[in-house]
Amino acid sequence: MKPHGCILQTAKDDPPHEYAYATTFSDVQLPFCHYPPQDTWIPSADMLLILSVLAALPLVAFWLLNKLDYYRTKQFAAWPQPKPSRVWGHMKDLNAFISRGEPNRHIDHVFAEIKAHLGNPPVYLLDVRPIQHPMGIVCSHEIAEQVARSSKQFPYGMPKTPTLQAYKYLMGPHSILTSEGDEWKSLRKRFNPGFAPQHLLTLLPCILDKTVPFFETLERYAQSGGDFSLAETCTNLTFDIIGAVTMDEDLGAQLPLDKQSEMVRLYHELAASYHRKSSVRASGLNPLVVWHQYTLARRLNAIIKNHIKRKFEKLKAASINEKKSRSVLALSLQGIEHLDAHVLDQTCDQLKTFLFAGHDTTSILLQWAFYELSRTPRVLESIRRELDDVFGSDPSPAAVRDKLLAPDGGELLTKLQYTSAVIKETLRVYPSSGTGRLVPQGSDAYIQLPDGRSLCIDGVLMYNCETLIHRDEAVYGESKDDFVPERWLGDAGADRIPSSAWRPFERGPRSCIGQGLATIEAQVILACAVRRYEFVKIGLGEVATDSAGEPILNPQGQYEVKSKLFNVSMPVLLGTFQQD
C-alpha cells in the first residue's frame, strides 16, 4: 500500500537578485580605528520558504501522528474490536484470519471466526481504512433490525452502501438496489404489483413451463449415471424463469450455448467480467476491464430497451377485450402514457437487476436444499411423505405439474408446510446475501446494544451479516449450525424464534421485492424433484462411508462427510449485498 503524504508546491524561482554595494569614504577621522565595509548575506524568499517548511515538518508530523492515533485507537474506542494497529488498523488481523482457513471461503465465515475470537459480541468494528469505510459487523438480530427498519430520520431505512456501485454496468445507475429516497420509493411502488403474492400464483403455468427442460436434463443424467454440475443446471433454470416472469420472454437459457438468446449470452459475458480473483473494485481501476464492461452493457441495454419498446407498443395497441401480458414488465408499464428516455432507462435497469439478483438467489437455495436432503435421511423421508399426501403417489414431475396447473393448484402450495420449513431452514443456514448501509458523517445516528450502551454509526458501513445472525446461539440454541427444518413447525417454533432473527431477504422497507417469487420457485421445483431423483454429492462435501460401504450417520441425524462444503465469496470487497 502506498503511504499517503502531502505535496508542497512552490512558485517558479524568481530571477536572481543583483545586490549593488556602494562604499563611500569620507575624510572623517575615526577616533579609534577604521572598520572596512561589511558584506551582509540576505536570504532569498525561496530560501525562507524552505527553511519555514523544514521548521514546520516536525509539527506537521506530530499533528499527523496524533490524527492517525485518534482515527485508529480513539474514534471507535467504544466498539468491540480486535486490537488496532496505528498504521494498519485491522487489515493485518483480517488478513491473518483469512489465511488460517480455506482461502476461497465466503468472507462471512471469516467474520464468524473473528466474532468468536472477540467473545461473541452483538456487533464489532473492523477498521479497513483507507480501502473502505470502517465496517460494523452486525451479529445480532436486534441490532440488524435497527439498521434496516424505517425511522423518522431515515423513513426508507438507512442509506445503502456505495459498494454496489461497482456493479453499475451489470445493474445500471437507476437500479432499485442502489436508488435512494423518492426515486427508490417510486420504483418500488411501480414494480410491487408484479411481485404481489396473489399475482405470482397466476404465473404458475409460466413457472412450470420452464421446469420442463430442467427435468428433461435431470432425466438424461439419471439414465446415464454421469456426473454433472448442479450449479449450472439450476442457474440456467432460474434464469429462464426470471426472464419469463419479469419480461414474458423465452431466453432459452437451458438450451445449448449456440441456441441461447443474445441477451443471455451478453449477460453471462458481462457477469463473467466481474468473476475475477481480484476484487471488483480493483478491476474497476483497469481501463481495459472497464471498457469491456461498458461495451457489453451498451449492447445488452440496446437489446433490453428494444424489448421494452415492443412490449409497450403491444400493450397500447391491444384492445380492451384482448388478453394482455401479466409479466412484471407489463404491469410496470400500465399507466405510463409516454415511454420517454428516463422511463426507458429506469425500466431497463430494473430488468437487469431482477436478472442479477433473482436468478442467483434461487439457484443457490436449490443447490443447498438438494445437498442437505441428500445427507439428511430423516428430512428426506418427511418431505417425501408430505408430497405423497398432497400430490398423490405418482412421483413424476409431470404428475405434480398437472396437479399444480389445476384450478386449485395455488392452494396445494399452502399445504406444503414441511417443504416450506425445508426452504426456510436452508435459507437460515445458507443465506445468499446480506445488506450494507452507510450513514453519512454528521447524521448523529446511533444503535443501542443489548446492554443499554449506544454506539454512534456515522461513517460506519453497517453490514447485517445474515450468516452470523442466523446462527446466533442465543436464538437457535446448540443446534444453531445444524440443519433442522422441524424448528419452524407448529406454534412453538414461531413463539420461540423472533421474526427478526430470520432475515435472508432482509426486513424493513427495503426487503427483497422478489422473495415471494423465490419461495414459489423453490416449492415447485422441490415438489417435482425430491421424490423422483436421488442426488449424490461427489468431491467436496461427499458422504463418508464405513468399511462396508454404508454411510455413517452422526448424532444429528446426518451423514458424515469426507470434507466440509462451504459457500465461496463473490469477488467484491468484503461481501455482496443484494437486498432492495
C-alpha positions as CSV (number, residue, x, y, z in Angstrom):
1,M,0.0,0.0,0.0
2,K,1.4,3.4,-0.9
3,P,1.8,5.8,2.0
4,H,-0.2,8.9,1.9
5,G,1.5,12.2,2.2
6,C,1.4,15.8,1.1
7,I,3.0,17.6,-1.9
8,L,4.3,21.1,-1.4
9,Q,4.2,23.2,-4.5
10,T,6.2,26.4,-4.8
11,A,6.2,29.2,-7.3
12,K,8.8,29.3,-10.0
13,D,12.2,30.6,-9.0
14,D,12.4,34.4,-9.0
15,P,15.1,35.8,-11.3
16,P,18.4,36.2,-9.4
17,H,18.7,39.4,-7.5
18,E,21.8,41.6,-8.1
19,Y,22.9,43.4,-4.9
20,A,25.0,46.5,-5.5
21,Y,27.1,47.8,-2.7
22,A,28.3,51.4,-2.8
23,T,31.1,52.4,-0.4
24,T,31.9,56.0,0.2
25,F,34.9,57.0,2.3
26,S,34.9,60.5,3.7
27,D,37.6,62.4,5.4
28,V,36.0,61.9,8.7
29,Q,38.6,60.6,11.2
30,L,37.5,57.8,13.3
31,P,38.6,58.1,16.8
32,F,39.9,54.6,17.3
33,C,40.0,52.5,14.2
34,H,38.7,52.3,10.7
35,Y,36.2,49.5,10.0
36,P,36.0,48.4,6.4
37,P,32.5,48.0,5.0
38,Q,30.9,44.6,5.8
39,D,29.3,42.5,3.0
40,T,25.9,41.4,4.5
41,W,24.2,38.0,3.4
42,I,20.4,38.4,2.9
43,P,18.3,35.1,2.4
44,S,16.1,34.9,-0.6
45,A,12.3,34.4,-0.4
46,D,12.6,30.8,-1.7
47,M,15.2,30.0,1.0
48,L,12.9,31.5,3.7
49,L,10.1,29.3,2.4
50,I,12.3,26.2,2.5
51,L,13.5,27.0,6.0
52,S,9.9,27.6,7.2
53,V,8.8,24.2,5.8
54,L,11.7,22.4,7.3
55,A,11.0,24.0,10.6
56,A,7.3,23.1,10.4
57,L,7.9,19.4,9.4
58,P,8.2,18.1,12.9
59,L,5.0,20.0,13.8
60,V,3.1,18.5,10.8
61,A,4.4,15.1,11.5
62,F,3.3,15.4,15.2
63,W,-0.1,16.6,14.0
64,L,-0.5,13.7,11.5
65,L,0.6,11.1,14.1
66,N,-2.0,12.5,16.5
67,K,-4.7,12.4,13.9
68,L,-3.7,8.8,12.9
69,D,-3.7,7.8,16.6
70,Y,-7.2,9.3,17.0
71,Y,-8.7,7.6,14.0
72,R,-7.1,4.2,14.8
73,T,-7.4,4.0,18.5
74,K,-9.8,6.6,19.9
75,Q,-12.5,7.4,17.3
76,F,-14.3,4.0,17.7
77,A,-12.8,3.0,21.1
78,A,-16.2,2.2,22.5
79,W,-16.8,-0.6,19.9
80,P,-15.8,-4.2,20.4
81,Q,-12.9,-4.8,18.0
82,P,-9.5,-6.5,17.6
83,K,-6.6,-4.5,18.9
84,P,-6.0,-1.9,16.2
85,S,-2.6,-1.1,14.6
86,R,-1.9,2.6,14.4
87,V,-0.7,2.1,10.8
88,W,-2.8,-0.8,9.5
89,G,-6.0,-0.6,11.6
90,H,-7.4,-4.2,11.5
91,M,-6.2,-5.0,8.0
92,K,-3.4,-7.2,9.2
93,D,-5.7,-9.1,11.6
94,L,-8.3,-9.6,8.9
95,N,-5.6,-11.0,6.5
96,A,-4.3,-13.3,9.2
97,F,-7.8,-14.7,9.8
98,I,-8.4,-15.2,6.1
99,S,-5.0,-17.0,5.8
100,R,-5.9,-19.5,8.5
101,G,-8.6,-21.3,6.6
102,E,-9.8,-22.2,3.0
103,P,-8.8,-19.0,1.1
104,N,-11.9,-19.2,-1.2
105,R,-14.4,-19.4,1.7
106,H,-17.0,-16.7,2.0
107,I,-16.0,-13.7,4.0
108,D,-18.9,-14.3,6.4
109,H,-17.0,-17.4,7.6
110,V,-14.0,-15.2,8.4
111,F,-16.3,-12.7,10.2
112,A,-17.6,-15.7,12.3
113,E,-14.1,-16.6,13.4
114,I,-13.3,-13.0,14.4
115,K,-16.6,-12.9,16.3
116,A,-15.7,-16.0,18.3
117,H,-12.2,-14.6,18.9
118,L,-13.7,-11.4,20.4
119,G,-16.1,-13.3,22.7
120,N,-19.2,-13.2,20.5
121,P,-20.2,-9.6,20.8
122,P,-23.5,-8.5,19.2
123,V,-21.6,-6.1,16.8
124,Y,-17.9,-5.4,16.3
125,L,-15.8,-3.0,14.2
126,L,-13.2,-3.7,11.5
127,D,-11.2,-0.7,10.5
128,V,-10.0,-1.3,7.0
129,R,-9.4,2.3,6.0
130,P,-8.3,3.6,3.5
131,I,-9.5,0.6,1.4
132,Q,-13.1,1.1,2.7
133,H,-15.1,2.8,5.4
134,P,-14.8,1.2,8.8
135,M,-17.2,-1.7,9.0
136,G,-19.7,-2.6,11.7
137,I,-20.3,-6.3,11.5
138,V,-23.8,-6.9,12.9
139,C,-24.2,-10.3,14.6
140,S,-27.5,-9.7,16.5
141,H,-31.0,-9.6,15.0
142,E,-31.9,-6.8,17.5
143,I,-29.2,-4.5,16.1
144,A,-29.9,-5.7,12.5
145,E,-33.5,-4.6,13.0
146,Q,-32.3,-1.1,14.0
147,V,-30.2,-0.8,10.8
148,A,-32.9,-2.0,8.4
149,R,-36.1,-0.6,9.8
150,S,-37.8,2.7,9.0
151,S,-37.2,5.6,11.3
152,K,-38.1,9.3,11.5
153,Q,-34.6,10.2,10.4
154,F,-34.5,7.5,7.6
155,P,-38.1,6.8,6.5
156,Y,-36.9,4.2,3.9
157,G,-34.2,2.7,6.1
158,M,-30.6,3.7,6.4
159,P,-28.9,4.6,3.1
160,K,-27.4,1.7,1.1
161,T,-23.7,1.2,0.9
162,P,-21.9,2.5,-2.1
163,T,-20.2,-0.9,-2.6
164,L,-22.8,-1.9,-5.1
165,Q,-21.8,0.9,-7.4
166,A,-19.1,-1.4,-8.5
167,Y,-21.8,-3.3,-10.4
168,K,-23.1,-0.3,-12.2
169,Y,-22.7,-1.9,-15.7
170,L,-24.4,-5.1,-14.6
171,M,-27.4,-3.4,-12.9
172,G,-27.4,0.2,-14.2
173,P,-27.4,3.5,-12.5
174,H,-31.1,3.5,-11.7
175,S,-31.3,0.1,-10.1
176,I,-33.8,-0.4,-7.3
177,L,-30.9,-1.9,-5.3
178,T,-28.9,1.3,-5.3
179,S,-31.5,4.0,-5.6
180,E,-32.4,6.2,-2.5
181,G,-35.2,8.4,-1.3
182,D,-38.1,9.3,-3.5
183,E,-36.6,7.6,-6.6
184,W,-36.5,4.3,-4.7
185,K,-40.0,4.8,-3.4
186,S,-41.3,5.5,-6.9
187,L,-39.6,2.4,-8.3
188,R,-40.8,0.1,-5.5
189,K,-44.4,1.3,-6.0
190,R,-44.2,0.8,-9.7
191,F,-42.9,-2.7,-9.6
192,N,-44.6,-4.0,-6.5
193,P,-47.7,-5.2,-8.3
194,G,-45.7,-7.7,-10.4
195,F,-44.4,-9.4,-7.3
196,A,-47.6,-9.5,-5.2
197,P,-48.2,-13.0,-3.8
198,Q,-51.6,-13.4,-5.4
199,H,-50.3,-12.2,-8.8
200,L,-47.4,-14.6,-8.7
201,L,-49.8,-17.6,-8.3
202,T,-51.3,-16.6,-11.6
203,L,-47.9,-17.1,-13.2
204,L,-47.6,-20.7,-12.0
205,P,-48.2,-22.0,-15.6
206,C,-45.3,-19.9,-16.8
207,I,-43.0,-21.1,-14.0
208,L,-44.0,-24.8,-14.5
209,D,-43.4,-24.5,-18.3
210,K,-39.8,-23.5,-17.7
211,T,-39.2,-26.6,-15.4
212,V,-39.9,-29.0,-18.3
213,P,-36.4,-28.7,-19.9
214,F,-34.8,-28.8,-16.4
215,F,-36.4,-32.2,-15.6
216,E,-35.6,-33.5,-19.0
217,T,-31.9,-32.6,-18.3
218,L,-32.1,-34.4,-14.9
219,E,-33.7,-37.4,-16.5
220,R,-30.9,-37.7,-19.1
221,Y,-28.3,-37.5,-16.3
222,A,-30.1,-40.0,-14.2
223,Q,-30.3,-42.5,-17.1
224,S,-26.7,-42.1,-17.9
225,G,-25.4,-42.1,-14.4
226,G,-22.9,-39.4,-15.3
227,D,-21.6,-36.5,-13.2
228,F,-22.9,-33.0,-13.8
229,S,-22.8,-29.5,-12.4
230,L,-25.9,-28.8,-10.4
231,A,-24.9,-25.2,-10.1
232,E,-25.0,-24.6,-13.9
233,T,-28.3,-26.6,-14.3
234,C,-30.1,-24.7,-11.5
235,T,-28.8,-21.3,-12.6
236,N,-30.0,-21.9,-16.2
237,L,-33.4,-22.9,-14.9
238,T,-33.9,-19.9,-12.6
239,F,-32.6,-17.6,-15.3
240,D,-35.3,-18.9,-17.7
241,I,-38.0,-18.4,-15.0
242,I,-36.9,-14.9,-14.2
243,G,-36.9,-14.0,-17.9
244,A,-40.4,-15.4,-18.4
245,V,-41.9,-13.9,-15.2
246,T,-40.4,-10.4,-15.5
247,M,-40.2,-9.9,-19.3
248,D,-42.6,-12.5,-20.8
249,E,-39.6,-13.6,-22.8
250,D,-38.2,-17.0,-23.7
251,L,-34.5,-16.5,-23.0
252,G,-33.5,-20.1,-23.9
253,A,-31.0,-20.2,-21.0
254,Q,-31.4,-24.0,-20.8
255,L,-30.6,-24.6,-24.4
256,P,-27.1,-25.3,-25.8
257,L,-24.9,-22.2,-25.8
258,D,-25.3,-21.6,-29.6
259,K,-29.1,-21.6,-29.3
260,Q,-29.4,-19.3,-26.3
261,S,-30.8,-15.7,-26.9
262,E,-28.2,-13.0,-27.4
263,M,-29.5,-11.4,-24.2
264,V,-28.4,-14.4,-22.2
265,R,-25.0,-14.7,-23.8
266,L,-24.3,-11.0,-23.3
267,Y,-25.5,-11.1,-19.7
268,H,-23.3,-14.1,-18.9
269,E,-20.3,-12.5,-20.6
270,L,-20.8,-9.2,-18.6
271,A,-21.3,-11.1,-15.3
272,A,-18.1,-13.1,-16.0
273,S,-16.1,-9.9,-16.3
274,Y,-16.8,-9.4,-12.5
275,H,-15.9,-13.0,-11.6
276,R,-12.2,-12.5,-11.3
277,K,-9.8,-13.4,-8.5
278,S,-9.2,-9.7,-7.8
279,S,-11.9,-7.6,-6.3
280,V,-14.5,-5.8,-8.3
281,R,-13.2,-2.5,-7.0
282,A,-9.6,-3.3,-8.2
283,S,-10.9,-4.5,-11.6
284,G,-12.8,-1.2,-11.8
285,L,-9.4,0.6,-11.9
286,N,-8.3,-1.4,-15.0
287,P,-9.3,0.7,-18.1
288,L,-9.4,-2.4,-20.3
289,V,-11.9,-4.2,-18.0
290,V,-14.0,-1.0,-17.6
291,W,-14.1,-0.5,-21.4
292,H,-15.1,-4.2,-21.9
293,Q,-17.9,-3.9,-19.3
294,Y,-19.1,-0.6,-20.8
295,T,-19.3,-2.0,-24.4
296,L,-21.1,-5.2,-23.2
297,A,-23.5,-3.1,-21.1
298,R,-24.3,-0.9,-24.1
299,R,-25.1,-3.9,-26.3
300,L,-27.2,-5.5,-23.6
301,N,-29.1,-2.3,-22.8
302,A,-29.9,-1.9,-26.5
303,I,-31.5,-5.4,-26.7
304,I,-33.5,-4.9,-23.4
305,K,-34.7,-1.5,-24.4
306,N,-35.9,-2.7,-27.8
307,H,-37.8,-5.5,-26.0
308,I,-39.4,-2.9,-23.7
309,K,-40.4,-0.7,-26.6
310,R,-42.1,-3.7,-28.4
311,K,-44.0,-4.7,-25.2
312,F,-45.1,-1.1,-24.7
313,E,-46.4,-0.7,-28.2
314,K,-48.1,-4.1,-28.0
315,L,-49.8,-3.0,-24.7
316,K,-51.0,0.2,-26.2
317,A,-52.3,-1.4,-29.3
318,A,-54.2,-4.2,-27.5
319,S,-58.0,-3.9,-27.4
320,I,-59.9,-3.8,-24.2
321,N,-61.1,-7.4,-24.5
322,E,-57.7,-8.8,-25.7
323,K,-55.8,-10.9,-23.2
324,K,-52.7,-8.9,-22.1
325,S,-49.4,-10.0,-20.7
326,R,-49.2,-10.2,-16.9
327,S,-45.5,-10.1,-16.6
328,V,-43.7,-7.8,-14.2
329,L,-42.7,-5.6,-17.1
330,A,-46.2,-5.4,-18.4
331,L,-47.7,-4.4,-15.1
332,S,-45.0,-1.8,-14.6
333,L,-45.9,-0.1,-17.9
334,Q,-49.5,0.2,-17.0
335,G,-50.5,3.9,-16.5
336,I,-47.5,5.2,-18.5
337,E,-48.6,7.2,-21.5
338,H,-45.3,8.1,-23.0
339,L,-42.2,5.9,-22.9
340,D,-39.6,8.7,-22.6
341,A,-35.9,8.2,-22.2
342,H,-35.9,8.4,-18.4
343,V,-38.7,5.8,-18.0
344,L,-36.9,3.6,-20.6
345,D,-33.6,3.8,-18.7
346,Q,-35.3,3.0,-15.4
347,T,-37.2,0.1,-16.7
348,C,-34.1,-1.4,-18.4
349,D,-32.1,-1.1,-15.2
350,Q,-34.8,-2.9,-13.2
351,L,-34.9,-5.8,-15.6
352,K,-31.2,-6.2,-15.4
353,T,-31.4,-6.0,-11.6
354,F,-34.0,-8.7,-11.5
355,L,-31.9,-11.0,-13.7
356,F,-28.8,-10.2,-11.5
357,A,-30.4,-10.7,-8.1
358,G,-33.2,-13.1,-8.9
359,H,-31.6,-16.0,-10.7
360,D,-28.6,-16.4,-8.4
361,T,-30.6,-16.4,-5.1
362,T,-33.0,-19.2,-6.1
363,S,-30.2,-21.2,-7.7
364,I,-28.1,-21.2,-4.5
365,L,-31.2,-22.1,-2.5
366,L,-32.0,-25.1,-4.6
367,Q,-28.4,-26.4,-4.6
368,W,-28.1,-26.3,-0.8
369,A,-31.6,-27.8,-0.4
370,F,-30.8,-30.7,-2.6
371,Y,-27.5,-31.2,-0.8
372,E,-29.0,-31.2,2.7
373,L,-31.8,-33.5,1.6
374,S,-29.2,-35.9,0.2
375,R,-27.3,-36.2,3.5
376,T,-30.3,-36.0,6.0
377,P,-32.4,-39.1,5.5
378,R,-34.9,-38.1,8.2
379,V,-35.7,-34.9,6.4
380,L,-35.9,-36.5,3.0
381,E,-38.3,-39.1,4.3
382,S,-40.5,-36.4,5.9
383,I,-40.7,-34.2,2.8
384,R,-41.5,-37.2,0.6
385,R,-44.3,-38.2,2.9
386,E,-45.8,-34.8,2.8
387,L,-45.6,-34.7,-1.0
388,D,-47.3,-38.1,-1.2
389,D,-50.1,-36.7,0.9
390,V,-50.6,-33.6,-1.2
391,F,-49.9,-34.7,-4.7
392,G,-50.6,-38.5,-4.6
393,S,-48.4,-41.5,-5.1
394,D,-47.1,-40.7,-8.6
395,P,-43.7,-39.1,-8.0
396,S,-43.1,-37.9,-11.6
397,P,-42.6,-34.2,-12.3
398,A,-45.3,-34.4,-14.9
399,A,-47.9,-35.6,-12.4
400,V,-47.0,-32.9,-10.0
401,R,-47.2,-30.2,-12.7
402,D,-50.7,-31.4,-13.7
403,K,-51.8,-31.1,-10.1
404,L,-50.4,-27.6,-9.8
405,L,-51.9,-26.5,-13.1
406,A,-55.4,-27.4,-11.9
407,P,-57.7,-24.6,-10.7
408,D,-56.7,-25.3,-7.0
409,G,-53.0,-25.6,-7.8
410,G,-52.1,-22.5,-5.8
411,E,-53.9,-23.9,-2.7
412,L,-51.8,-27.0,-2.9
413,L,-48.7,-24.9,-2.3
414,T,-50.2,-23.7,1.0
415,K,-50.4,-27.3,2.2
416,L,-46.6,-27.8,1.8
417,Q,-45.8,-27.0,5.5
418,Y,-42.8,-29.3,5.8
419,T,-41.5,-28.3,2.3
420,S,-41.7,-24.7,3.3
421,A,-39.8,-25.5,6.6
422,V,-37.0,-27.1,4.5
423,I,-36.8,-24.0,2.4
424,K,-36.8,-21.7,5.4
425,E,-34.1,-23.7,7.2
426,T,-32.0,-23.8,4.0
427,L,-32.2,-20.0,3.8
428,R,-31.3,-19.8,7.5
429,V,-28.2,-21.9,7.3
430,Y,-27.1,-20.8,3.9
431,P,-28.3,-17.2,3.3
432,S,-27.2,-16.0,-0.2
433,S,-26.7,-12.3,0.7
434,G,-26.7,-9.6,3.4
435,T,-27.3,-5.9,3.4
436,G,-24.9,-3.0,3.9
437,R,-25.9,0.5,5.0
438,L,-23.8,3.7,5.3
439,V,-24.9,6.6,7.4
440,P,-23.2,9.9,6.3
441,Q,-20.9,11.7,8.7
442,G,-22.8,14.3,10.8
443,S,-26.1,12.3,10.9
444,D,-25.8,11.7,14.6
445,A,-27.2,8.2,14.2
446,Y,-26.9,5.6,17.0
447,I,-27.5,1.9,17.6
448,Q,-28.4,0.6,21.0
449,L,-26.7,-2.6,22.3
450,P,-28.5,-5.2,24.4
451,D,-26.6,-4.0,27.5
452,G,-28.1,-0.5,27.0
453,R,-25.0,1.2,25.7
454,S,-25.2,3.3,22.5
455,L,-22.7,3.5,19.6
456,C,-22.5,6.2,17.0
457,I,-22.6,4.8,13.5
458,D,-21.9,7.9,11.5
459,G,-19.4,7.0,8.7
460,V,-19.5,3.3,9.6
461,L,-20.6,0.7,6.9
462,M,-23.0,-1.4,8.8
463,Y,-23.1,-4.9,7.5
464,N,-26.1,-7.1,8.6
465,C,-24.2,-10.4,8.4
466,E,-27.1,-12.9,7.9
467,T,-24.7,-15.9,8.4
468,L,-23.9,-14.8,11.9
469,I,-27.4,-13.5,12.7
470,H,-29.0,-16.8,11.6
471,R,-26.5,-18.8,13.8
472,D,-26.9,-16.9,17.0
473,E,-26.9,-19.4,19.8
474,A,-29.0,-17.1,22.0
475,V,-31.8,-17.6,19.5
476,Y,-31.2,-21.0,17.9
477,G,-29.5,-22.8,20.7
478,E,-26.9,-25.6,20.5
479,S,-28.4,-26.7,17.1
480,K,-27.6,-23.3,15.5
481,D,-25.2,-25.0,13.0
482,D,-27.4,-28.0,12.3
483,F,-30.0,-28.4,9.5
484,V,-33.3,-28.8,11.5
485,P,-36.4,-27.9,9.5
486,E,-38.6,-29.0,12.4
487,R,-37.6,-25.9,14.3
488,W,-40.1,-24.0,12.0
489,L,-43.1,-26.2,12.5
490,G,-46.0,-25.5,14.8
491,D,-46.7,-22.6,17.1
492,A,-43.9,-23.5,19.4
493,G,-41.3,-22.7,16.8
494,A,-42.9,-19.4,15.9
495,D,-43.1,-18.3,19.5
496,R,-39.5,-19.4,20.3
497,I,-37.8,-17.7,17.3
498,P,-38.2,-13.9,17.0
499,S,-39.4,-12.9,13.5
500,S,-36.4,-10.5,13.1
501,A,-33.9,-13.4,13.7
502,W,-34.7,-14.9,10.2
503,R,-33.9,-12.3,7.5
504,P,-32.5,-14.0,4.3
505,F,-34.4,-11.4,2.3
506,E,-33.8,-8.7,4.9
507,R,-36.6,-6.8,6.5
508,G,-37.9,-3.3,6.7
509,P,-39.0,-1.1,3.8
510,R,-36.1,-2.3,1.6
511,S,-36.7,-6.0,2.0
512,C,-36.2,-8.0,-1.2
513,I,-39.0,-7.4,-3.7
514,G,-38.7,-10.9,-5.2
515,Q,-38.8,-13.0,-2.1
516,G,-42.3,-14.4,-2.9
517,L,-41.2,-15.5,-6.3
518,A,-38.1,-17.2,-4.9
519,T,-40.2,-19.2,-2.4
520,I,-42.7,-20.3,-5.1
521,E,-40.0,-21.4,-7.4
522,A,-38.3,-23.5,-4.7
523,Q,-41.6,-25.1,-3.6
524,V,-42.5,-26.1,-7.2
525,I,-39.1,-27.4,-8.1
526,L,-38.6,-29.4,-4.8
527,A,-42.1,-30.8,-5.1
528,C,-41.4,-32.1,-8.6
529,A,-37.9,-33.4,-7.9
530,V,-37.3,-34.9,-4.5
531,R,-39.4,-38.0,-5.0
532,R,-38.2,-38.7,-8.5
533,Y,-34.4,-38.3,-8.0
534,E,-31.7,-39.2,-5.6
535,F,-28.9,-36.6,-5.5
536,V,-25.4,-37.8,-4.6
537,K,-22.6,-35.2,-4.0
538,I,-19.2,-36.0,-5.2
539,G,-15.9,-34.3,-4.4
540,L,-16.1,-31.6,-1.7
541,G,-18.9,-32.5,0.7
542,E,-19.1,-36.1,-0.3
543,V,-20.7,-38.5,2.1
544,A,-18.2,-40.7,4.1
545,T,-18.8,-44.5,4.3
546,D,-17.7,-47.3,6.7
547,S,-15.8,-50.4,5.8
548,A,-19.0,-52.0,4.4
549,G,-19.6,-49.0,2.1
550,E,-22.6,-47.7,4.1
551,P,-23.0,-44.0,5.0
552,I,-22.1,-43.1,8.6
553,L,-25.0,-41.4,10.5
554,N,-23.9,-38.8,13.1
555,P,-25.8,-37.9,16.3
556,Q,-27.6,-35.0,14.5
557,G,-29.2,-37.5,12.0
558,Q,-27.0,-36.5,9.1
559,Y,-24.4,-38.5,7.2
560,E,-20.8,-37.7,7.9
561,V,-18.9,-36.1,5.1
562,K,-15.3,-36.5,3.9
563,S,-14.8,-32.8,3.7
564,K,-17.0,-29.8,4.6
565,L,-18.9,-28.0,1.9
566,F,-18.9,-24.2,2.1
567,N,-20.0,-21.0,0.4
568,V,-17.5,-19.1,-1.6
569,S,-17.1,-15.4,-1.9
570,M,-18.1,-13.3,-4.8
571,P,-15.2,-11.1,-5.9
572,V,-16.4,-7.9,-4.4
573,L,-14.7,-6.3,-1.4
574,L,-15.9,-7.8,1.8
575,G,-19.1,-9.4,0.7
576,T,-22.1,-8.9,-1.6
577,F,-25.3,-7.0,-0.7
578,Q,-28.4,-7.9,-2.7
579,Q,-31.4,-6.6,-0.9
580,D,-33.7,-4.0,-2.3
